[in-house]
Amino acid sequence: MNIPEIVSQLTLEEKAGLCSGGDFWHTKAVERLGIPAMMVCDGPHGLRKQEQTGDHMGINDSIKAVCFPAGCATASSFDRDLVRRMGEALGRECQAEHVAVLLGPAVNIKRSPLCGRNFEYYSEDPYVASETAKAFIQGVQSQNVGTSIKHFYANNQEHRRMSSNSQLDARTAREIYLAAFEGAIREAKPWTVMCSYNRINGTYAANSKDALTGILRDEWGFDGFVVSDWAAVSDRTTALEAGLDLEMPTSFGFRDQQIVQAVKEGRLSEDVLDLAVTRVLTILDRHLSGRDEAAVFDRDADHELAREIASQCMVLLKNDAHILPLSKDKKAAFIGAFAESPRFQGGGSSHINAHKTESALDMARSKGYDVTYAKGYDPETDTIDEKLLEEAVLAAKNADTAVVFAGLPDSFESEGFDRTHMQLPESQNVLIQAVALANPNTVVVLHNGSPVEMPWISQVKGILEAYLGGQAVGGATVDILYGDVNPSGHLAETFPIRLEDNPSYLSYFGEGDCTRYSEGVFVGYRCYASRKMNVLFPFGHGLSYTTFEITDLRTDRSAYGEKDTVKISVNVTNTGDRSGKEVVQLYVLPRHGGDAVLRPVLELKGYEKVTLEPGETKTVTFTLDRRAFAYFDEQKQDWTVLSGDYVLAAGNSSESLTAERTIHIDGWVPKPERITPDTIFGDIMHLDGVMEILKPYIRAFGQENESSDENAMGSSTADMLEAMLRYMPLRNIVPFGGGMYSCKDCDELVARLNAHLA
């Protein structure tokens, strides 16, 4: 396709049309020039392609497809290769169905457990979100099918999502909310980026030139097209100038007219329009060039892959007295409606018309296990049914182990609305407590897209977090419960004890359209660890049926320059009696005293999933560049590495770090841009050579006056004087100098210091 030639032949009206949808799922065609329509479809954990042409709202029946585990689950695998394989399968399915772009992955940060769409998002940590997204994009696009990483950016709630105004400072944006996108976009190069509904500091994301052009294209080198979230555009010409290339869905020609009129009136340069058209046509050409007419949608094969993936995502949260795995020769009671009819996906645009599903109850019985069943609760209501409760208690009493299948029903979490609490339905909490009382060997399997409170946690011996595991979750759950698969998932989010502990609790819903990100960079474990708060289960937590030791962290040297890379090695050993997989997590802990920069006490900067046989030891290596140690300096508007010590710590959760080493990095030393009489002593005393200049003046504050009584103001007089000196402006050598120094002397001191530091 000769794109420059085609653009030159397009009429103004045709150009405007190519920047708007033709219907709900297709771009517009220009038949006279041989430009076909291009189809995009919802993902990201399955193909939601509407049958035939679709409807004007995009909600009618879609084709039968395979529902893979949702983002909340796949991120918990901490397995890039696994996510890449899932992406490859989805890419093949898109090829078979003539889909050019799959609308995913969704990488928005889990700021609060309340977000109704958390099941679709990956993590509270930007590094995990970005790495998982990168693997997904690479997998899908290896099949010559595009992705649309979304929703760019600061889209962290469903409440008032089309009008809300996310108010956050630049450092918070860069370190948390943009960082989730940055690595994936720079390294995996998605074909498209989808902008979000919300406003960012007062400007709609679709209208933000700073985000869509300045950051996305100029800084990160994104070369695809930006598409709106569906109906996210408030002003079409402003959005076009900002870098929003394609508006979806169709505007029935009204937006096209606005673009044409703006160009004719000189309010919009046709060059801007041509650039947007070129970007859209470039992706269309990439799609056409990569078409695989022989691609086959093998739903049954992909179902088996979905089962394998689900089994690698599940997180064993608790396993007292080795209650799991279950004995295949003993009697188990499966209790709870989700055992028979699991909740395996969320509601909204990612809802897949699964071609088949399997339940844990059916899969256990198909293997010949001795399993009884009691429904326990009605998933459609939150009413306690005494008859169902009695049946469940009886089943539990008559079994060796009771397994309660619980979780959040569709009405509790979905796209479009947020949760109002972090609780399970009360009928399920009552059921779990009653079953645990009847049988001390009780295990809970959870089907949910985000954390829940667990008032019964001390009453049960085992908890398996299955998340929303896709259509094959039943088989995967049975594989884990009975030990055919060793659990290896780890939490990509913290489970707080209660909702009120979450750092965004007071500001999450905001006031009207205004949502202030008042917790700043202290999101998730960054807050809990910094405040030394107890949590239900920490970020990175996950148990196994074997045991591991992570030891002997070492680096290639102990001191580094700011631009050096740090090479790290750490050993991991399987100390148990069966094969298993461990997730080795590497954290950076800044060690800066005083008031240098307020930072979280630790941040994840690397992870690797390792398979080990019993007794086997492997060495895991990491390489960290300067960004791993940097914070975003708002004054410089750049990433800055502070000079000082940093602890590198490895372990298998944010609260279980068993190997560490301290290194020193010669980076930036904070200092005033220019010293003035108002500069305080403490801000410059640490700078090279400054103390030699200041020493003669320090006696002006009485610290070297041998005749002074060190207890004149109490036993802490000396400490008080030292602290007061650190916080004292230079100009105070005059009033506290006892007549020794004049204003002229102060000016000369300031001039000498500026000359020294120049």
Protein Blocks (a to p, Z undefined) as FASTA:
>chain_A
ZZklmmmmpcfklmmmmmpcfblmbccddfknopacddddddfkbccddehjbpakopac
cddddddddfklmmmnopaklmmmmmmmmmmmmmmnopabdcdddfbdcfbfklmklmmp
mbfcfklmmmmmmmmmmmmmmnopacdddddehiabfehklmpccdddfklmmmmmmmmm
mmmmmmnopabdcddfbdcehiafklmmklmmmmmmmmnopabdcdddehiafblklmmm
nopabacddeehmmmmmmmmmmmnopacfklmmmmmmmmmmmmmmmmmmpcfkbccdfkl
mmmmmmmmmmmmpccfbdghhlaacdfkbccddedjklmmccfbdedjklccdfbdcdfk
lmmmmnopacdddekiafkbccdcfklmmmmmmmmmmpmbdcddedddfklgcghiacfb
fcdcfklmmmmmmmmmmpmbbcdddddfbdcddfklmmpmbdcdekjnbjklmmmmmmmm
nopaccfbdcfbdcdfbfklpmklmmmnoghjbccdfklmmgcjllmmmnopacfbdghi
acdfbdcddehiacfbfbdcfkbccddddddddfbfbdcddddddddddddehjlbacdf
bdcfbdcdddddehiacdddddddfklmpccdfklopacddeddddddddfbfklcfbdc
dddddddddddfbdcfklcfklmmmpghklmmmmmmmmmnopmgmkbcfklnojklmmmm
mmmmmmpcfklmmmmnnomacfklmmmmmmmmmmmmZZ
